[in-house]
Each structure stands twice: as C-alpha cells, then as structure tokens.
Amino acid sequence: MADSEKNLYHKEFLNREYSRKHSPFEREFEFYDYVKKGDTENVLRIMTPLGGEGAGMLSEDPLKNLIYHFIITIAMMTRFCVEGGMEMETAYTLSDLYIMRADKCTSPEEIHRLHRDAVTDYTIRMKRFYRENIYSKPVLTAMDYIYDHLHAKMTEEDIAASADISVSYLSRLFHREVGVTISEYIMVKRVEAAENMLKYSDLPAVDIGNYLAFSSHSHFISCFKKYTGMTPGEFRKKYFRSNWVG
C-alpha cells in the first residue's frame, strides 16, 4: 500500500511538472454517450486521436501505450452500448474481436486506423439499433435475463419475474416488438452463442451443447442445423478461428 501511494504521488508530481492533464471527465463521457446514441455526426466532431493530449501515459513504449488506451476505449464503448440497448453477446464479442486485432498491430498508424474503425463500427451499430429496434424496458430486461442465463434452464415465469410483469403480458409485448416468441428468441441466442464457442474455443461440441443447456446432444445438433444449415461439426470445420487474422 505504501509503495502504491508513493508511486501515485510520484506520477501526479510528474504530471504537474510536465503539464500533463487528463481529458475533462464531462467531455470524455459526452463522447461515449454520443456513441451510445448512434450520433455519428457528433462522435466525429468531438473524437480525439487515440492517446492524444490529456490521455495519460500507460506505457513508455509508444505502441503499447496506444494499445492500452485502445482497450480502455473499447471497454467503455462496450459498456455504454450495452446500457443503450445493444445485446451483450454482440457487444462483448465485438469487443473481443477488436482487442484481438489490436494485439496484432505493429505500428501506431495501424492502431489509429483500428481505433477509427472501432468507433465508427460501434456508433453505426447503435444508430441502426435505434432505427430498427426500439424495445421497451421490460423487453430489454427480458433480453438481458435471457443472455445471462443461456447456460441454464429458464422458464418464461422466471423471465417475466425479472421484468416484474406477468407472463402473458411479456409474451405479447415480446412477440410484438421482437417479432418472435420468447422460446424462439432463446433458441436463436443459444445457437449464436454456440457459433462463437465453436469459432473461438477448443471445447468439444458436446460440451458446448451441455453448457448452453440443450436437453441432449442430438437436440443441440437439430437446433443448430435448423438455424445455420450446418451441424456443429461442419460449422467448426468451416469457421474455427478463421477470422482471427486481419
């Protein structure tokens, strides 16, 4: 603890000595709020270069410093976008993909380009979300509950309770806003989660099916093929880590 306090004091002294200032709190959060709202015009207006003035020094190595700041930006955008209604699975998978791409960057120019691409990507996705998918709070709450419990058995009663409304009302509201029944939505999200696990993990397909609470391996194969046109084995053979590069 003493060393931590000493290092903090020393860092603050150097910041004062060399006039290093962190970005104003309000402006930083204004930027992320514009990303969350899908406001591309204002995002581009107030966007500052990655690791620019006021960003702070996280590493003496220039490239590492930029990569660390990029990871922070991705983490903040992810959380703001989830708060704004982006599905957690989409937001966190997007985050993982961008961080893996950052890990492969070999020059400041490369990470700056990736930063611009990521900011634009998240903002446009949120703009599209608000244009195409305006969900009520109970439906968003239900979606979050479903995402958090993809690995467990869940009932519509459990989901409705999380949104504090009746099962019948949630069922009607969900179908009207989302266009599918709750049970079909759960199956689609489980298949999407399985797709990501088959792409990026080494887990056997049977373990993935068990983890995502499919009743049996044959049920997993049947549902997966219904929504993707392929068996889990065929899907893994075609896509396993195929887009890790680039």
C-alpha positions in Angstrom: 0.0 0.0 0.0 2.8 2.4 0.9 4.5 1.7 -2.5 1.3 2.3 -4.3 0.8 5.7 -2.6 4.4 6.6 -3.3 4.0 5.7 -7.0 0.8 7.6 -7.2 2.3 10.7 -5.7 5.3 10.5 -8.0 3.1 10.1 -11.0 1.0 13.1 -10.0 4.1 15.1 -9.5 5.4 14.3 -13.0 2.0 15.1 -14.5 2.1 18.5 -12.8 5.8 19.1 -13.7 5.3 18.4 -17.4 1.8 19.9 -17.6 0.1 16.5 -18.4 -3.6 16.7 -17.9 -6.2 14.0 -18.3 -9.2 14.7 -20.5 -12.1 16.5 -18.8 -14.5 14.0 -17.3 -17.6 15.5 -18.9 -16.2 15.6 -22.4 -15.0 12.0 -22.2 -18.4 10.8 -21.2 -20.1 13.1 -23.8 -18.1 11.2 -26.4 -19.2 7.8 -25.2 -22.8 9.0 -24.8 -22.8 10.0 -28.5 -21.5 6.5 -29.4 -24.4 5.0 -27.3 -26.9 7.2 -29.1 -25.6 6.3 -32.5 -24.9 10.0 -33.2 -22.2 9.7 -35.9 -22.0 13.4 -36.6 -21.2 14.4 -33.0 -18.9 11.4 -32.4 -16.8 12.5 -35.3 -17.0 16.1 -34.2 -15.6 15.6 -30.7 -13.5 12.5 -31.3 -9.8 13.0 -30.4 -6.8 11.0 -31.6 -6.1 7.8 -29.6 -3.6 8.5 -26.8 -3.6 12.3 -27.6 -3.4 15.2 -25.3 -4.9 14.5 -21.8 -5.0 10.7 -22.3 -2.3 9.9 -19.8 0.8 7.7 -20.1 0.1 4.0 -19.6 3.4 2.7 -21.0 6.8 4.2 -22.0 6.5 2.1 -25.2 4.5 4.3 -27.7 2.8 1.4 -29.4 1.9 -0.4 -26.1 0.6 3.0 -24.8 -1.8 3.3 -27.7 -2.9 -0.3 -27.5 -3.7 0.1 -23.8 -5.7 3.2 -24.5 -7.5 1.4 -27.3 -8.5 -1.4 -24.9 -9.9 1.1 -22.5 -11.9 2.8 -25.3 -13.3 -0.5 -26.4 -14.3 -1.4 -22.8 -16.0 1.9 -22.3 -17.9 1.8 -25.7 -19.0 -1.8 -25.0 -20.5 -0.9 -21.6 -22.2 2.3 -22.9 -23.6 0.4 -25.9 -25.0 -2.4 -23.7 -26.5 0.3 -21.5 -28.0 1.8 -24.6 -29.7 -1.5 -25.6 -27.1 -3.4 -27.7 -27.2 -7.1 -26.9 -24.5 -8.2 -24.5 -23.4 -11.1 -26.7 -22.9 -8.7 -29.7 -21.2 -6.0 -27.7 -18.7 -8.3 -25.9 -18.0 -10.4 -28.9 -17.3 -7.2 -30.9 -15.0 -6.1 -28.0 -13.1 -9.4 -28.1 -12.6 -9.2 -31.8 -11.2 -5.7 -31.8 -8.9 -6.4 -28.9 -7.5 -9.4 -30.7 -7.0 -7.3 -33.8 -5.2 -4.6 -31.6 -2.9 -7.3 -30.3 -1.7 -7.9 -33.8 -1.0 -4.2 -34.6 2.7 -3.5 -35.2 2.7 0.3 -35.7 1.0 3.4 -34.3 -0.6 4.1 -37.7 -2.2 0.6 -37.6 -3.8 1.1 -34.2 -5.0 4.6 -35.1 -6.8 3.2 -38.1 -8.3 0.4 -36.0 -9.4 2.9 -33.4 -11.3 4.9 -36.0 -12.8 1.7 -37.4 -14.0 0.5 -34.0 -15.6 3.9 -33.0 -17.4 4.1 -36.3 -18.5 0.4 -36.1 -20.0 0.8 -32.6 -21.7 4.1 -33.4 -23.2 2.9 -36.7 -24.5 -0.3 -35.0 -26.2 1.8 -32.3 -27.6 4.1 -34.9 -29.0 1.1 -36.7 -30.3 -0.3 -33.4 -32.3 2.8 -32.6 -33.7 3.0 -36.1 -34.7 -0.6 -36.4 -35.2 -1.9 -32.9 -36.9 0.3 -30.4 -37.6 -2.0 -27.5 -39.4 -1.3 -24.3 -37.7 -1.6 -20.9 -39.5 -4.9 -20.0 -38.3 -6.5 -23.3 -34.8 -5.2 -22.8 -34.8 -6.6 -19.2 -36.0 -9.9 -20.5 -33.3 -10.0 -23.2 -30.7 -9.3 -20.6 -32.0 -12.1 -18.3 -32.0 -14.5 -21.2 -28.4 -13.6 -22.1 -27.3 -14.0 -18.5 -29.0 -17.5 -18.3 -28.2 -19.1 -21.6 -26.2 -21.7 -19.8 -29.1 -22.7 -17.5 -32.6 -23.9 -17.7 -35.1 -20.9 -17.7 -38.8 -20.6 -17.8 -41.0 -17.7 -19.1 -42.1 -17.3 -15.5 -38.5 -16.6 -14.5 -38.0 -14.2 -17.3 -41.3 -12.3 -16.6 -40.4 -12.1 -12.9 -37.1 -10.4 -13.8 -39.1 -7.7 -15.7 -41.7 -7.6 -13.0 -44.6 -8.2 -15.3 -47.0 -11.1 -16.0 -46.0 -13.9 -18.3 -49.0 -13.3 -20.7 -48.2 -9.6 -21.0 -44.5 -10.1 -21.6 -45.3 -12.8 -24.2 -47.5 -10.4 -26.1 -45.1 -7.5 -25.8 -42.1 -9.5 -26.7 -43.7 -11.0 -29.8 -45.0 -7.6 -30.9 -41.6 -5.8 -30.5 -39.1 -8.6 -31.4 -41.2 -10.5 -33.9 -40.6 -13.9 -32.4 -41.7 -15.8 -29.4 -39.6 -15.8 -26.2 -38.8 -19.5 -26.6 -37.6 -19.0 -30.2 -35.5 -16.0 -29.2 -33.9 -18.1 -26.5 -33.0 -20.8 -29.0 -31.6 -18.3 -31.5 -29.4 -16.7 -28.8 -28.2 -20.2 -27.7 -27.3 -21.1 -31.3 -25.5 -17.7 -31.7 -23.5 -18.3 -28.5 -22.7 -21.8 -29.7 -21.5 -20.4 -33.0 -19.0 -18.2 -31.2 -17.8 -21.0 -28.9 -17.3 -23.3 -32.0 -15.3 -20.5 -33.7 -13.1 -19.4 -30.8 -12.9 -22.2 -28.2 -11.4 -25.7 -28.2 -14.4 -27.1 -26.4 -15.9 -30.2 -27.9 -19.3 -29.7 -29.5 -21.0 -32.0 -27.0 -19.7 -29.8 -24.1 -20.9 -26.7 -25.8 -24.3 -28.1 -26.1 -24.4 -29.2 -22.5 -23.1 -25.8 -21.3 -25.8 -24.0 -23.2 -28.5 -26.2 -21.6 -29.6 -28.1 -24.7 -31.6 -31.2 -23.5 -29.3 -33.6 -25.4 -26.5 -33.6 -28.0 -29.0 -34.7 -30.7 -31.3 -31.7 -29.7 -28.3 -29.4 -30.0 -27.4 -30.7 -33.4 -31.0 -30.5 -34.6 -31.5 -26.9 -33.4 -28.1 -25.7 -34.6 -28.7 -27.1 -38.1 -32.2 -25.5 -38.2 -30.8 -22.0 -37.7 -27.4 -22.3 -39.5 -27.9 -25.0 -42.1 -24.9 -26.9 -40.8 -24.2 -29.3 -38.0 -21.9 -28.0 -35.2 -19.1 -30.2 -36.6 -19.5 -28.8 -40.1 -19.7 -25.2 -38.7 -16.5 -25.6 -36.7 -14.6 -27.1 -39.6 -15.5 -24.2 -41.8 -15.2 -21.3 -39.3 -12.8 -22.3 -36.4 -10.7 -19.2 -35.7 -11.0 -18.3 -39.4 -11.3 -14.5 -38.7 -8.6 -14.1 -36.1 -6.3 -12.7 -38.6 -6.7 -9.3 -40.1 
